[in-house]
Amino acid sequence: MSAATLSSGHSHAKVSLPGILRSEWRKFFSLRSTWILSSVAVAIVLIFAAFMPVVIGLVNNSDPGGTGLDEAGVPAAVVHQMAVAGLMIGGLLWAAAVIVSIAGEFSSHSIVSTFAAVPTRTPVYLAKSLVTGVVGFLGGVVFHLISALLVVALLAAFGFDAELGGGDAVGEALLSGVYVLVLTWMAVGLAALMRSTAGAIVVLSIFVYLVTSVVQGFTSFVDLDWLTWIGNHLPTAAVDGLRPSMNAFLSDLEGSGFGGLGKGIAAWDGWLTVAVWALAPLLLGGWAFKRRGVR
């Protein structure tokens, strides 16, 4: 009777999405790798944000006016470009933490316990995507604002009157959150699809960092329309193309001989590109997560 009672109780047990979300939250933040990689990501974002104001201040002290910036007012566009200087590397480190969490479950076979507790796989994948995506988005927003305030404070310490930009600051911060969200969902999808920590991190780094750097490096010197199109539709460039600060920066460079950098893409095209980079890997990973065997 006891066994029958237990069996009956287990068969009628309901697993809710809030419960799965709590479980995935605890699982993700119980990993040492999550805290280490997240801490390093935050440190890099803040260090990169602080680097340029300090350099500008030191150069200006030795050669007033040598930086080309007016002490009476540093534009908000410059402030926000300094604030996101380390966002690519910081975002990649956060994405690496996500990959370690998901791919590590498969390599250690602890995913078997997860599927035993939640037999339907789709809610598990959805919970992983929501937990990591929401935290990544909010982290991008918060640390953009902190970095921008740090830039303003350091410039002020060297005698520069820097502008934060009011409403533009919120928009810039939200776009930083979108950028981290894109990297996060790319990481979730690649981890579920490849189930290899090293492989998923390498592929993500190639698309986000290596290919972006190489292609945009070429477009700085070679004005080829097809190469410019590719460069503008990579994840980092697509988000940057939506930034008011980046558009102001590109306008200043236009006509200076930097081929593809001044061309940009339309807002609708940028948002469509961002959506494709975020959702395509996520959906492919969801298919693999649901259909493929555990081992």
VENSULFEN-V608861 format. One line per field, one symbol per residue. ss: DSSP state (H for helix, E for strand, - for the rest). burial: b if it has 9 or more other ideal C-beta (glycine too) atoms within 8 Angstrom, else e. A space follows every 50 residues. Layout:
ss: ???
burial: ???
//
This chain:
ss: -HHHHHHHHHH-----HHHHHHHHHHHHH--HHHHHHHHHHHHHHHHHHH HHHHHHHHHHHH-----------E-HHHHHHHH---HHHHHHHHHHHHHH HHHHHHH---HHHHHHH---HHHHHHHHHHHHHHHHHHHHHHHHHHHHHH HHHHHHH----E----HHHHHHHHHHHHHHHHHHHHHHHHHHHH--HHHH HHHHHHHHHHHHHHHHHHH-----HHHHHHHH--HHHHHH---HHHHHHH HHH------HHH----HHHHHHHHHHHHHHHHHHHHHHHHH----
burial: eeeeeeeeeeeeeebeeeebbebbbebbeebebbbebbebbbebbbbbbb bbbbebbbbbeeeeeeeebeeeebebbbbbbbbbbbbbbbbbbbbbbbbb bbbbbbbeeebeebbeebeebebbbbbbbbbbbeebbbbbbbbbbbbbbb bbebbbebebbbbbbeebbebbbbbbbbbbbbbbbbbbbbbbbbeebeeb bebbbbbbbebbeebbebbbeeebeebbebbbbbbbbbbebbbbbbbbbb eebeeeebbbbbeebeeebbbebbeebbbbbbbbbbebbbeeeee
//
